[in-house]
């Protein structure tokens, strides 16, 4: 995934495969990662029957090992909810 600093949300790093299709938002100030629920979490629920805590563990390990992000906590969002991330 490509990592880019957000123009609309200062202090956030966006992780995406294509422009305007953000998968993760990482808040550099507090270490919180927001994850596209409809792309990531829903996949693990629907295809593997995993519960929320199991998914969170997988995501935290993935972000740590692949992107060197130490995640304090995670939050979910849908594509249309991006505006609420900075609240």
PDB file of N, CA, C and O in Angstrom:
ATOM      1  N   UNK A   1       0.834  -1.184   0.000  1.00  0.00           N
ATOM      2  CA  UNK A   1       0.000   0.000   0.000  1.00  0.00           C
ATOM      3  C   UNK A   1       0.875   1.243   0.000  1.00  0.00           C
ATOM      4  O   UNK A   1       1.988   1.245   0.525  1.00  0.00           O
ATOM      5  N   UNK A   2       0.355   2.273  -0.588  1.00  0.00           N
ATOM      6  CA  UNK A   2       1.032   3.564  -0.618  1.00  0.00           C
ATOM      7  C   UNK A   2       0.658   4.359   0.639  1.00  0.00           C
ATOM      8  O   UNK A   2      -0.507   4.384   1.035  1.00  0.00           O
ATOM      9  N   UNK A   3       1.629   4.995   1.251  1.00  0.00           N
ATOM     10  CA  UNK A   3       1.390   5.860   2.413  1.00  0.00           C
ATOM     11  C   UNK A   3       1.575   7.309   1.980  1.00  0.00           C
ATOM     12  O   UNK A   3       2.616   7.669   1.430  1.00  0.00           O
ATOM     13  N   UNK A   4       0.558   8.146   2.229  1.00  0.00           N
ATOM     14  CA  UNK A   4       0.635   9.565   1.873  1.00  0.00           C
ATOM     15  C   UNK A   4       0.091  10.403   3.021  1.00  0.00           C
ATOM     16  O   UNK A   4      -0.849   9.996   3.704  1.00  0.00           O
ATOM     17  N   UNK A   5       0.680  11.568   3.230  1.00  0.00           N
ATOM     18  CA  UNK A   5       0.150  12.488   4.226  1.00  0.00           C
ATOM     19  C   UNK A   5      -1.158  13.061   3.706  1.00  0.00           C
ATOM     20  O   UNK A   5      -1.261  13.426   2.535  1.00  0.00           O
ATOM     21  N   UNK A   6      -2.147  13.138   4.572  1.00  0.00           N
ATOM     22  CA  UNK A   6      -3.462  13.644   4.182  1.00  0.00           C
ATOM     23  C   UNK A   6      -3.429  15.162   4.010  1.00  0.00           C
ATOM     24  O   UNK A   6      -2.897  15.880   4.856  1.00  0.00           O
ATOM     25  N   UNK A   7      -3.995  15.632   2.922  1.00  0.00           N
ATOM     26  CA  UNK A   7      -4.139  17.072   2.701  1.00  0.00           C
ATOM     27  C   UNK A   7      -5.336  17.611   3.479  1.00  0.00           C
ATOM     28  O   UNK A   7      -5.304  18.739   3.970  1.00  0.00           O
ATOM     29  N   UNK A   8      -6.394  16.802   3.592  1.00  0.00           N
ATOM     30  CA  UNK A   8      -7.628  17.232   4.246  1.00  0.00           C
ATOM     31  C   UNK A   8      -7.603  17.076   5.763  1.00  0.00           C
ATOM     32  O   UNK A   8      -8.311  17.786   6.477  1.00  0.00           O
ATOM     33  N   UNK A   9      -6.787  16.147   6.251  1.00  0.00           N
ATOM     34  CA  UNK A   9      -6.718  15.871   7.686  1.00  0.00           C
ATOM     35  C   UNK A   9      -5.263  15.934   8.140  1.00  0.00           C
ATOM     36  O   UNK A   9      -4.578  14.911   8.158  1.00  0.00           O
ATOM     37  N   UNK A  10      -4.785  17.121   8.506  1.00  0.00           N
ATOM     38  CA  UNK A  10      -3.391  17.265   8.945  1.00  0.00           C
ATOM     39  C   UNK A  10      -3.071  16.317  10.107  1.00  0.00           C
ATOM     40  O   UNK A  10      -3.873  16.144  11.025  1.00  0.00           O
ATOM     41  N   UNK A  11      -1.898  15.717  10.046  1.00  0.00           N
ATOM     42  CA  UNK A  11      -1.491  14.791  11.105  1.00  0.00           C
ATOM     43  C   UNK A  11      -1.888  13.351  10.831  1.00  0.00           C
ATOM     44  O   UNK A  11      -1.533  12.459  11.601  1.00  0.00           O
ATOM     45  N   UNK A  12      -2.622  13.108   9.745  1.00  0.00           N
ATOM     46  CA  UNK A  12      -3.024  11.757   9.380  1.00  0.00           C
ATOM     47  C   UNK A  12      -2.199  11.264   8.197  1.00  0.00           C
ATOM     48  O   UNK A  12      -1.838  12.034   7.308  1.00  0.00           O
ATOM     49  N   UNK A  13      -1.911   9.969   8.206  1.00  0.00           N
ATOM     50  CA  UNK A  13      -1.291   9.310   7.065  1.00  0.00           C
ATOM     51  C   UNK A  13      -2.353   8.374   6.488  1.00  0.00           C
ATOM     52  O   UNK A  13      -3.004   7.624   7.216  1.00  0.00           O
ATOM     53  N   UNK A  14      -2.512   8.433   5.172  1.00  0.00           N
ATOM     54  CA  UNK A  14      -3.474   7.589   4.484  1.00  0.00           C
ATOM     55  C   UNK A  14      -2.736   6.410   3.858  1.00  0.00           C
ATOM     56  O   UNK A  14      -1.663   6.583   3.279  1.00  0.00           O
ATOM     57  N   UNK A  15      -3.293   5.244   3.970  1.00  0.00           N
ATOM     58  CA  UNK A  15      -2.737   4.065   3.319  1.00  0.00           C
ATOM     59  C   UNK A  15      -3.761   3.584   2.307  1.00  0.00           C
ATOM     60  O   UNK A  15      -4.927   3.370   2.640  1.00  0.00           O
ATOM     61  N   UNK A  16      -3.311   3.414   1.051  1.00  0.00           N
ATOM     62  CA  UNK A  16      -4.242   3.070  -0.017  1.00  0.00           C
ATOM     63  C   UNK A  16      -3.522   2.374  -1.160  1.00  0.00           C
ATOM     64  O   UNK A  16      -2.298   2.422  -1.289  1.00  0.00           O
ATOM     65  N   UNK A  17      -4.338   1.724  -1.982  1.00  0.00           N
ATOM     66  CA  UNK A  17      -3.832   1.126  -3.215  1.00  0.00           C
ATOM     67  C   UNK A  17      -4.084   2.049  -4.397  1.00  0.00           C
ATOM     68  O   UNK A  17      -3.315   2.065  -5.358  1.00  0.00           O
ATOM     69  N   UNK A  18      -5.169   2.821  -4.321  1.00  0.00           N
ATOM     70  CA  UNK A  18      -5.522   3.765  -5.372  1.00  0.00           C
ATOM     71  C   UNK A  18      -5.955   5.081  -4.733  1.00  0.00           C
ATOM     72  O   UNK A  18      -6.517   5.077  -3.637  1.00  0.00           O
ATOM     73  N   UNK A  19      -5.703   6.211  -5.402  1.00  0.00           N
ATOM     74  CA  UNK A  19      -6.183   7.495  -4.866  1.00  0.00           C
ATOM     75  C   UNK A  19      -7.693   7.461  -4.629  1.00  0.00           C
ATOM     76  O   UNK A  19      -8.448   6.877  -5.406  1.00  0.00           O
ATOM     77  N   UNK A  20      -8.106   8.096  -3.551  1.00  0.00           N
ATOM     78  CA  UNK A  20      -9.510   8.182  -3.132  1.00  0.00           C
ATOM     79  C   UNK A  20     -10.080   6.864  -2.619  1.00  0.00           C
ATOM     80  O   UNK A  20     -11.270   6.792  -2.314  1.00  0.00           O
ATOM     81  N   UNK A  21      -9.269   5.834  -2.518  1.00  0.00           N
ATOM     82  CA  UNK A  21      -9.704   4.540  -1.990  1.00  0.00           C
ATOM     83  C   UNK A  21      -8.862   4.186  -0.776  1.00  0.00           C
ATOM     84  O   UNK A  21      -8.129   3.198  -0.781  1.00  0.00           O
ATOM     85  N   UNK A  22      -8.976   5.001   0.261  1.00  0.00           N
ATOM     86  CA  UNK A  22      -8.179   4.817   1.472  1.00  0.00           C
ATOM     87  C   UNK A  22      -8.650   3.598   2.254  1.00  0.00           C
ATOM     88  O   UNK A  22      -9.847   3.372   2.429  1.00  0.00           O
ATOM     89  N   UNK A  23      -7.697   2.834   2.712  1.00  0.00           N
ATOM     90  CA  UNK A  23      -7.984   1.628   3.474  1.00  0.00           C
ATOM     91  C   UNK A  23      -7.726   1.863   4.960  1.00  0.00           C
ATOM     92  O   UNK A  23      -8.459   1.359   5.811  1.00  0.00           O
ATOM     93  N   UNK A  24      -6.679   2.631   5.266  1.00  0.00           N
ATOM     94  CA  UNK A  24      -6.326   2.948   6.644  1.00  0.00           C
ATOM     95  C   UNK A  24      -6.071   4.437   6.789  1.00  0.00           C
ATOM     96  O   UNK A  24      -5.556   5.081   5.875  1.00  0.00           O
ATOM     97  N   UNK A  25      -6.432   4.976   7.937  1.00  0.00           N
ATOM     98  CA  UNK A  25      -6.040   6.322   8.340  1.00  0.00           C
ATOM     99  C   UNK A  25      -5.256   6.156   9.624  1.00  0.00           C
ATOM    100  O   UNK A  25      -5.743   5.542  10.574  1.00  0.00           O
ATOM    101  N   UNK A  26      -4.057   6.690   9.666  1.00  0.00           N
ATOM    102  CA  UNK A  26      -3.230   6.599  10.867  1.00  0.00           C
ATOM    103  C   UNK A  26      -3.020   7.995  11.429  1.00  0.00           C
ATOM    104  O   UNK A  26      -2.499   8.874  10.743  1.00  0.00           O
ATOM    105  N   UNK A  27      -3.426   8.200  12.680  1.00  0.00           N
ATOM    106  CA  UNK A  27      -3.263   9.481  13.365  1.00  0.00           C
ATOM    107  C   UNK A  27      -1.907   9.465  14.057  1.00  0.00           C
ATOM    108  O   UNK A  27      -1.711   8.746  15.037  1.00  0.00           O
ATOM    109  N   UNK A  28      -0.982  10.253  13.548  1.00  0.00           N
ATOM    110  CA  UNK A  28       0.392  10.265  14.080  1.00  0.00           C
ATOM    111  C   UNK A  28       0.450  10.781  15.516  1.00  0.00           C
ATOM    112  O   UNK A  28       1.343  10.389  16.269  1.00  0.00           O
ATOM    113  N   UNK A  29      -0.478  11.648  15.913  1.00  0.00           N
ATOM    114  CA  UNK A  29      -0.435  12.227  17.259  1.00  0.00           C
ATOM    115  C   UNK A  29      -0.777  11.217  18.337  1.00  0.00           C
ATOM    116  O   UNK A  29      -0.109  11.161  19.370  1.00  0.00           O
ATOM    117  N   UNK A  30      -1.817  10.413  18.107  1.00  0.00           N
ATOM    118  CA  UNK A  30      -2.240   9.512  19.178  1.00  0.00           C
ATOM    119  C   UNK A  30      -2.046   8.034  18.866  1.00  0.00           C
ATOM    120  O   UNK A  30      -2.356   7.178  19.694  1.00  0.00           O
ATOM    121  N   UNK A  31      -1.529   7.729  17.665  1.00  0.00           N
ATOM    122  CA  UNK A  31      -1.262   6.337  17.326  1.00  0.00           C
ATOM    123  C   UNK A  31      -2.486   5.510  17.007  1.00  0.00           C
ATOM    124  O   UNK A  31      -2.399   4.284  16.937  1.00  0.00           O
ATOM    125  N   UNK A  32      -3.624   6.150  16.812  1.00  0.00           N
ATOM    126  CA  UNK A  32      -4.850   5.422  16.519  1.00  0.00           C
ATOM    127  C   UNK A  32      -4.959   5.180  15.022  1.00  0.00           C
ATOM    128  O   UNK A  32      -4.706   6.072  14.212  1.00  0.00           O
ATOM    129  N   UNK A  33      -5.335   3.973  14.672  1.00  0.00           N
ATOM    130  CA  UNK A  33      -5.522   3.598  13.282  1.00  0.00           C
ATOM    131  C   UNK A  33      -6.995   3.357  13.015  1.00  0.00           C
ATOM    132  O   UNK A  33      -7.651   2.610  13.741  1.00  0.00           O
ATOM    133  N   UNK A  34      -7.510   3.986  11.980  1.00  0.00           N
ATOM    134  CA  UNK A  34      -8.893   3.785  11.546  1.00  0.00           C
ATOM    135  C   UNK A  34      -8.847   2.889  10.320  1.00  0.00           C
ATOM    136  O   UNK A  34      -8.077   3.136   9.391  1.00  0.00           O
ATOM    137  N   UNK A  35      -9.671   1.852  10.317  1.00  0.00           N
ATOM    138  CA  UNK A  35      -9.624   0.822   9.295  1.00  0.00           C
ATOM    139  C   UNK A  35     -10.957   0.759   8.562  1.00  0.00           C
ATOM    140  O   UNK A  35     -12.016   0.813   9.186  1.00  0.00           O
ATOM    141  N   UNK A  36     -10.906   0.644   7.239  1.00  0.00           N
ATOM    142  CA  UNK A  36     -12.129   0.506   6.442  1.00  0.00           C
ATOM    143  C   UNK A  36     -12.814  -0.799   6.809  1.00  0.00           C
ATOM    144  O   UNK A  36     -12.366  -1.879   6.425  1.00  0.00           O
ATOM    145  N   UNK A  37     -13.894  -0.689   7.548  1.00  0.00           N
ATOM    146  CA  UNK A  37     -14.633  -1.867   8.002  1.00  0.00           C
ATOM    147  C   UNK A  37     -15.109  -2.713   6.834  1.00  0.00           C
ATOM    148  O   UNK A  37     -14.969  -3.936   6.842  1.00  0.00           O
ATOM    149  N   UNK A  38     -15.678  -2.047   5.823  1.00  0.00           N
ATOM    150  CA  UNK A  38     -16.272  -2.791   4.714  1.00  0.00           C
ATOM    151  C   UNK A  38     -15.242  -3.522   3.856  1.00  0.00           C
ATOM    152  O   UNK A  38     -15.609  -4.412   3.089  1.00  0.00           O
ATOM    153  N   UNK A  39     -13.977  -3.170   3.966  1.00  0.00           N
ATOM    154  CA  UNK A  39     -12.936  -3.868   3.202  1.00  0.00           C
ATOM    155  C   UNK A  39     -12.159  -4.876   4.033  1.00  0.00           C
ATOM    156  O   UNK A  39     -11.796  -5.939   3.531  1.00  0.00           O
ATOM    157  N   UNK A  40     -11.902  -4.564   5.275  1.00  0.00           N
ATOM    158  CA  UNK A  40     -11.013  -5.391   6.091  1.00  0.00           C
ATOM    159  C   UNK A  40     -11.783  -6.269   7.083  1.00  0.00           C
ATOM    160  O   UNK A  40     -11.766  -7.494   6.973  1.00  0.00           O
ATOM    161  N   UNK A  41     -12.441  -5.656   8.025  1.00  0.00           N
ATOM    162  CA  UNK A  41     -13.100  -6.406   9.103  1.00  0.00           C
ATOM    163  C   UNK A  41     -14.215  -7.309   8.588  1.00  0.00           C
ATOM    164  O   UNK A  41     -14.335  -8.462   9.002  1.00  0.00           O
ATOM    165  N   UNK A  42     -15.016  -6.783   7.697  1.00  0.00           N
ATOM    166  CA  UNK A  42     -16.127  -7.554   7.152  1.00  0.00           C
ATOM    167  C   UNK A  42     -15.620  -8.821   6.434  1.00  0.00           C
ATOM    168  O   UNK A  42     -16.261  -9.871   6.481  1.00  0.00           O
ATOM    169  N   UNK A  43     -14.474  -8.702   5.780  1.00  0.00           N
ATOM    170  CA  UNK A  43     -13.869  -9.849   5.110  1.00  0.00           C
ATOM    171  C   UNK A  43     -13.583 -10.970   6.115  1.00  0.00           C
ATOM    172  O   UNK A  43     -13.944 -12.123   5.878  1.00  0.00           O
ATOM    173  N   UNK A  44     -12.940 -10.636   7.226  1.00  0.00           N
ATOM    174  CA  UNK A  44     -12.602 -11.642   8.230  1.00  0.00           C
ATOM    175  C   UNK A  44     -13.854 -12.221   8.895  1.00  0.00           C
ATOM    176  O   UNK A  44     -13.893 -13.405   9.230  1.00  0.00           O
ATOM    177  N   UNK A  45     -14.868 -11.387   9.082  1.00  0.00           N
ATOM    178  CA  UNK A  45     -16.126 -11.877   9.670  1.00  0.00           C
ATOM    179  C   UNK A  45     -16.838 -12.835   8.722  1.00  0.00           C
ATOM    180  O   UNK A  45     -17.221 -13.938   9.111  1.00  0.00           O
ATOM    181  N   UNK A  46     -17.012 -12.404   7.476  1.00  0.00           N
ATOM    182  CA  UNK A  46     -17.791 -13.181   6.509  1.00  0.00           C
ATOM    183  C   UNK A  46     -17.111 -14.457   6.057  1.00  0.00           C
ATOM    184  O   UNK A  46     -17.759 -15.500   5.958  1.00  0.00           O
ATOM    185  N   UNK A  47     -15.810 -14.396   5.778  1.00  0.00           N
ATOM    186  CA  UNK A  47     -15.126 -15.553   5.207  1.00  0.00           C
ATOM    187  C   UNK A  47     -14.522 -16.501   6.232  1.00  0.00           C
ATOM    188  O   UNK A  47     -14.361 -17.692   5.963  1.00  0.00           O
ATOM    189  N   UNK A  48     -14.190 -15.979   7.399  1.00  0.00           N
ATOM    190  CA  UNK A  48     -13.540 -16.826   8.394  1.00  0.00           C
ATOM    191  C   UNK A  48     -14.332 -16.948   9.694  1.00  0.00           C
ATOM    192  O   UNK A  48     -13.953 -17.724  10.571  1.00  0.00           O
ATOM    193  N   UNK A  49     -15.413 -16.206   9.831  1.00  0.00           N
ATOM    194  CA  UNK A  49     -16.235 -16.274  11.036  1.00  0.00           C
ATOM    195  C   UNK A  49     -15.529 -15.767  12.288  1.00  0.00           C
ATOM    196  O   UNK A  49     -15.865 -16.184  13.397  1.00  0.00           O
ATOM    197  N   UNK A  50     -14.560 -14.874  12.127  1.00  0.00           N
ATOM    198  CA  UNK A  50     -13.804 -14.373  13.272  1.00  0.00           C
ATOM    199  C   UNK A  50     -14.580 -13.304  14.037  1.00  0.00           C
ATOM    200  O   UNK A  50     -15.411 -12.590  13.475  1.00  0.00           O
ATOM    201  N   UNK A  51     -14.292 -13.217  15.308  1.00  0.00           N
ATOM    202  CA  UNK A  51     -14.890 -12.216  16.180  1.00  0.00           C
ATOM    203  C   UNK A  51     -14.028 -10.960  16.208  1.00  0.00           C
ATOM    204  O   UNK A  51     -12.886 -10.972  15.750  1.00  0.00           O
ATOM    205  N   UNK A  52     -14.572  -9.899  16.738  1.00  0.00           N
ATOM    206  CA  UNK A  52     -13.931  -8.589  16.765  1.00  0.00           C
ATOM    207  C   UNK A  52     -12.522  -8.615  17.371  1.00  0.00           C
ATOM    208  O   UNK A  52     -11.595  -8.047  16.794  1.00  0.00           O
ATOM    209  N   UNK A  53     -12.354  -9.258  18.510  1.00  0.00           N
ATOM    210  CA  UNK A  53     -11.047  -9.289  19.176  1.00  0.00           C
ATOM    211  C   UNK A  53     -10.017 -10.070  18.362  1.00  0.00           C
ATOM    212  O   UNK A  53      -8.841  -9.708  18.338  1.00  0.00           O
ATOM    213  N   UNK A  54     -10.452 -11.133  17.701  1.00  0.00           N
ATOM    214  CA  UNK A  54      -9.544 -11.909  16.854  1.00  0.00           C
ATOM    215  C   UNK A  54      -9.075 -11.062  15.666  1.00  0.00           C
ATOM    216  O   UNK A  54      -7.897 -11.064  15.310  1.00  0.00           O
ATOM    217  N   UNK A  55     -10.014 -10.347  15.069  1.00  0.00           N
ATOM    218  CA  UNK A  55      -9.700  -9.492  13.927  1.00  0.00           C
ATOM    219  C   UNK A  55      -8.746  -8.383  14.346  1.00  0.00           C
ATOM    220  O   UNK A  55      -7.791  -8.075  13.633  1.00  0.00           O
ATOM    221  N   UNK A  56      -9.005  -7.787  15.500  1.00  0.00           N
ATOM    222  CA  UNK A  56      -8.147  -6.719  15.998  1.00  0.00           C
ATOM    223  C   UNK A  56      -6.707  -7.212  16.173  1.00  0.00           C
ATOM    224  O   UNK A  56      -5.765  -6.498  15.829  1.00  0.00           O
ATOM    225  N   UNK A  57      -6.532  -8.413  16.701  1.00  0.00           N
ATOM    226  CA  UNK A  57      -5.194  -8.977  16.880  1.00  0.00           C
ATOM    227  C   UNK A  57      -4.474  -9.183  15.555  1.00  0.00           C
ATOM    228  O   UNK A  57      -3.285  -8.890  15.436  1.00  0.00           O
ATOM    229  N   UNK A  58      -5.192  -9.683  14.569  1.00  0.00           N
ATOM    230  CA  UNK A  58      -4.607  -9.894  13.237  1.00  0.00           C
ATOM    231  C   UNK A  58      -4.200  -8.558  12.633  1.00  0.00           C
ATOM    232  O   UNK A  58      -3.102  -8.428  12.091  1.00  0.00           O
ATOM    233  N   UNK A  59      -5.076  -7.568  12.723  1.00  0.00           N
ATOM    234  CA  UNK A  59      -4.799  -6.253  12.145  1.00  0.00           C
ATOM    235  C   UNK A  59      -3.606  -5.596  12.833  1.00  0.00           C
ATOM    236  O   UNK A  59      -2.744  -5.032  12.159  1.00  0.00           O
ATOM    237  N   UNK A  60      -3.543  -5.658  14.144  1.00  0.00           N
ATOM    238  CA  UNK A  60      -2.428  -5.053  14.871  1.00  0.00           C
ATOM    239  C   UNK A  60      -1.101  -5.695  14.486  1.00  0.00           C
ATOM    240  O   UNK A  60      -0.101  -5.000  14.310  1.00  0.00           O
ATOM    241  N   UNK A  61      -1.091  -7.004  14.357  1.00  0.00           N
ATOM    242  CA  UNK A  61       0.145  -7.688  13.953  1.00  0.00           C
ATOM    243  C   UNK A  61       0.518  -7.327  12.518  1.00  0.00           C
ATOM    244  O   UNK A  61       1.690  -7.083  12.230  1.00  0.00           O
ATOM    245  N   UNK A  62      -0.453  -7.291  11.623  1.00  0.00           N
ATOM    246  CA  UNK A  62      -0.225  -6.930  10.221  1.00  0.00           C
ATOM    247  C   UNK A  62       0.365  -5.531  10.108  1.00  0.00           C
ATOM    248  O   UNK A  62       1.341  -5.325   9.387  1.00  0.00           O
ATOM    249  N   UNK A  63      -0.222  -4.564  10.819  1.00  0.00           N
ATOM    250  CA  UNK A  63       0.262  -3.184  10.749  1.00  0.00           C
ATOM    251  C   UNK A  63       1.659  -3.050  11.340  1.00  0.00           C
ATOM    252  O   UNK A  63       2.482  -2.294  10.825  1.00  0.00           O
ATOM    253  N   UNK A  64       1.923  -3.768  12.398  1.00  0.00           N
ATOM    254  CA  UNK A  64       3.231  -3.728  13.048  1.00  0.00           C
ATOM    255  C   UNK A  64       4.312  -4.336  12.148  1.00  0.00           C
ATOM    256  O   UNK A  64       5.366  -3.736  11.941  1.00  0.00           O
ATOM    257  N   UNK A  65       4.043  -5.516  11.626  1.00  0.00           N
ATOM    258  CA  UNK A  65       5.044  -6.217  10.835  1.00  0.00           C
ATOM    259  C   UNK A  65       5.220  -5.639   9.434  1.00  0.00           C
ATOM    260  O   UNK A  65       6.337  -5.600   8.919  1.00  0.00           O
ATOM    261  N   UNK A  66       4.139  -5.194   8.818  1.00  0.00           N
ATOM    262  CA  UNK A  66       4.208  -4.733   7.429  1.00  0.00           C
ATOM    263  C   UNK A  66       4.495  -3.249   7.278  1.00  0.00           C
ATOM    264  O   UNK A  66       5.133  -2.834   6.310  1.00  0.00           O
ATOM    265  N   UNK A  67       4.024  -2.438   8.238  1.00  0.00           N
ATOM    266  CA  UNK A  67       4.134  -0.984   8.092  1.00  0.00           C
ATOM    267  C   UNK A  67       4.820  -0.307   9.268  1.00  0.00           C
ATOM    268  O   UNK A  67       4.894   0.920   9.326  1.00  0.00           O
ATOM    269  N   UNK A  68       5.320  -1.103  10.206  1.00  0.00           N
ATOM    270  CA  UNK A  68       6.022  -0.582  11.373  1.00  0.00           C
ATOM    271  C   UNK A  68       5.189   0.432  12.155  1.00  0.00           C
ATOM    272  O   UNK A  68       5.720   1.419  12.665  1.00  0.00           O
ATOM    273  N   UNK A  69       3.890   0.185  12.247  1.00  0.00           N
ATOM    274  CA  UNK A  69       2.998   1.050  13.031  1.00  0.00           C
ATOM    275  C   UNK A  69       2.719   0.374  14.357  1.00  0.00           C
ATOM    276  O   UNK A  69       2.249  -0.764  14.389  1.00  0.00           O
ATOM    277  N   UNK A  70       3.005   1.062  15.452  1.00  0.00           N
ATOM    278  CA  UNK A  70       2.590   0.504  16.725  1.00  0.00           C
ATOM    279  C   UNK A  70       1.235   1.107  17.031  1.00  0.00           C
ATOM    280  O   UNK A  70       1.099   2.308  17.266  1.00  0.00           O
ATOM    281  N   UNK A  71       0.257   0.257  17.023  1.00  0.00           N
ATOM    282  CA  UNK A  71      -1.138   0.675  17.121  1.00  0.00           C
ATOM    283  C   UNK A  71      -1.575   0.651  18.570  1.00  0.00           C
ATOM    284  O   UNK A  71      -1.476  -0.372  19.248  1.00  0.00           O
ATOM    285  N   UNK A  72      -2.061   1.792  19.037  1.00  0.00           N
ATOM    286  CA  UNK A  72      -2.595   1.878  20.391  1.00  0.00           C
ATOM    287  C   UNK A  72      -4.002   1.305  20.412  1.00  0.00           C
ATOM    288  O   UNK A  72      -4.344   0.520  21.297  1.00  0.00           O
ATOM    289  N   UNK A  73      -4.802   1.688  19.457  1.00  0.00           N
ATOM    290  CA  UNK A  73      -6.171   1.195  19.350  1.00  0.00           C
ATOM    291  C   UNK A  73      -6.619   1.344  17.909  1.00  0.00           C
ATOM    292  O   UNK A  73      -6.024   2.093  17.135  1.00  0.00           O
ATOM    293  N   UNK A  74      -7.659   0.635  17.563  1.00  0.00           N
ATOM    294  CA  UNK A  74      -8.172   0.725  16.204  1.00  0.00           C
ATOM    295  C   UNK A  74      -9.610   1.217  16.232  1.00  0.00           C
ATOM    296  O   UNK A  74     -10.316   1.071  17.231  1.00  0.00           O
ATOM    297  N   UNK A  75     -10.024   1.796  15.131  1.00  0.00           N
ATOM    298  CA  UNK A  75     -11.410   2.210  14.963  1.00  0.00           C
ATOM    299  C   UNK A  75     -11.812   1.894  13.539  1.00  0.00           C
ATOM    300  O   UNK A  75     -10.971   1.888  12.641  1.00  0.00           O
ATOM    301  N   UNK A  76     -13.083   1.633  13.325  1.00  0.00           N
ATOM    302  CA  UNK A  76     -13.561   1.284  11.994  1.00  0.00           C
ATOM    303  C   UNK A  76     -14.278   2.452  11.354  1.00  0.00           C
ATOM    304  O   UNK A  76     -14.812   3.318  12.047  1.00  0.00           O
ATOM    305  N   UNK A  77     -14.291   2.477  10.034  1.00  0.00           N
ATOM    306  CA  UNK A  77     -15.092   3.443   9.299  1.00  0.00           C
ATOM    307  C   UNK A  77     -15.493   2.845   7.969  1.00  0.00           C
ATOM    308  O   UNK A  77     -14.852   1.929   7.454  1.00  0.00           O
ATOM    309  N   UNK A  78     -16.554   3.378   7.433  1.00  0.00           N
ATOM    310  CA  UNK A  78     -16.978   3.033   6.080  1.00  0.00           C
ATOM    311  C   UNK A  78     -16.513   4.148   5.164  1.00  0.00           C
ATOM    312  O   UNK A  78     -16.202   5.245   5.629  1.00  0.00           O
ATOM    313  N   UNK A  79     -16.464   3.881   3.871  1.00  0.00           N
ATOM    314  CA  UNK A  79     -15.962   4.854   2.912  1.00  0.00           C
ATOM    315  C   UNK A  79     -16.658   6.208   3.054  1.00  0.00           C
ATOM    316  O   UNK A  79     -15.998   7.243   2.963  1.00  0.00           O
ATOM    317  N   UNK A  80     -17.963   6.222   3.271  1.00  0.00           N
ATOM    318  CA  UNK A  80     -18.719   7.468   3.348  1.00  0.00           C
ATOM    319  C   UNK A  80     -18.562   8.190   4.685  1.00  0.00           C
ATOM    320  O   UNK A  80     -19.100   9.286   4.839  1.00  0.00           O
ATOM    321  N   UNK A  81     -17.857   7.630   5.644  1.00  0.00           N
ATOM    322  CA  UNK A  81     -17.721   8.213   6.979  1.00  0.00           C
ATOM    323  C   UNK A  81     -16.381   8.888   7.227  1.00  0.00           C
ATOM    324  O   UNK A  81     -16.067   9.204   8.374  1.00  0.00           O
ATOM    325  N   UNK A  82     -15.605   9.114   6.222  1.00  0.00           N
ATOM    326  CA  UNK A  82     -14.266   9.676   6.393  1.00  0.00           C
ATOM    327  C   UNK A  82     -14.290  10.995   7.157  1.00  0.00           C
ATOM    328  O   UNK A  82     -13.362  11.280   7.915  1.00  0.00           O
ATOM    329  N   UNK A  83     -15.318  11.797   6.976  1.00  0.00           N
ATOM    330  CA  UNK A  83     -15.397  13.108   7.620  1.00  0.00           C
ATOM    331  C   UNK A  83     -15.365  13.042   9.138  1.00  0.00           C
ATOM    332  O   UNK A  83     -14.928  13.996   9.781  1.00  0.00           O
ATOM    333  N   UNK A  84     -15.815  11.948   9.722  1.00  0.00           N
ATOM    334  CA  UNK A  84     -15.892  11.873  11.191  1.00  0.00           C
ATOM    335  C   UNK A  84     -14.576  11.489  11.854  1.00  0.00           C
ATOM    336  O   UNK A  84     -14.493  11.482  13.082  1.00  0.00           O
ATOM    337  N   UNK A  85     -13.558  11.175  11.083  1.00  0.00           N
ATOM    338  CA  UNK A  85     -12.293  10.731  11.660  1.00  0.00           C
ATOM    339  C   UNK A  85     -11.584  11.796  12.461  1.00  0.00           C
ATOM    340  O   UNK A  85     -10.903  11.485  13.438  1.00  0.00           O
ATOM    341  N   UNK A  86     -11.730  13.040  12.068  1.00  0.00           N
ATOM    342  CA  UNK A  86     -11.011  14.099  12.764  1.00  0.00           C
ATOM    343  C   UNK A  86     -11.795  14.674  13.927  1.00  0.00           C
ATOM    344  O   UNK A  86     -11.338  15.618  14.572  1.00  0.00           O
ATOM    345  N   UNK A  87     -12.958  14.130  14.207  1.00  0.00           N
ATOM    346  CA  UNK A  87     -13.799  14.639  15.303  1.00  0.00           C
ATOM    347  C   UNK A  87     -13.289  14.154  16.648  1.00  0.00           C
ATOM    348  O   UNK A  87     -13.869  14.481  17.683  1.00  0.00           O
TER     349      UNK A  87
END
